Amino acid sequence: MPSTRLETRTGWLAGRHAALAAAIQQALVESIKIPEHDRDIRILEYPAEAFLPPPGRGANYSVLEISLFTGRSLDAKRKLFAALAAALAPFGLGEGDLKVILIDVPRENWGLRGKSAADLELGFKIDV
């Protein structure tokens, strides 16, 4: 159950939010094998003066933070990075315009339905 947040400048998405979220979700499903229905994606847009990318980055520069349960292999993470880059390229995000940060969270530090995720049957594998 990844929790995903894309932060970017306002304007360039031009109403393609649902399509962008679907592309991110598909990359997550394909690479780390989460169920298709397991979606938690937020897109936050900032005015240009409030979102200052590193020098040399394009106008579409974005930061994608994904909090996920600890346990994915390095190979699965590599597949995720590649899948996200490929999925977001059609939206105008060049190779240097996407920063992906994975935040591994132990299941006992994640609360769902009033319980620790460590105490729940998730219905999917984490150690992919």
C-alpha positions, 0 to 999 in steps of 0.5 A, a space after each residue: 500500500 504505497 502512499 505516493 505524492 507528486 509535487 510540481 509547478 502549477 500549469 504544465 499538467 493542463 488537466 492531465 491529473 487523472 492520466 498522470 495518476 494512472 501512469 504512476 499507478 501502472 508503474 507501481 503495479 508492474 514493478 513492485 506488484 501491488 494490487 491494481 485497486 491499491 491506490 493512494 496518489 496525491 498531486 500537489 502543484 505549487 506556483 513557480 515562486 514556491 517551487 524552486 528546482 535545482 539549476 538546469 532542470 526543466 519547467 516540468 521538474 517534479 519530485 515523486 515521494 513514495 512511502 512503502 513498506 520495507 521489504 522490496 528488493 533492490 531489483 524491484 526498486 530499480 524496476 520501479 525507477 525505470 517504470 516511472 521514468 518510462 510512464 511519465 516521459 509522455 507527460 514531458 518529464 525528461 530524465 533530469 526532470 523527475 526525482 523519485 524518493 522511496 521511503 521504506 516504512 516498517 509495517 509496525 509504523 504504518 496504521 490502517 483501519 485503527 491497527 498496525 499494518 504488522 497485524 493485518 493480512 495485506 493480500 499481496 507480497 512485499 518481498 518482491 
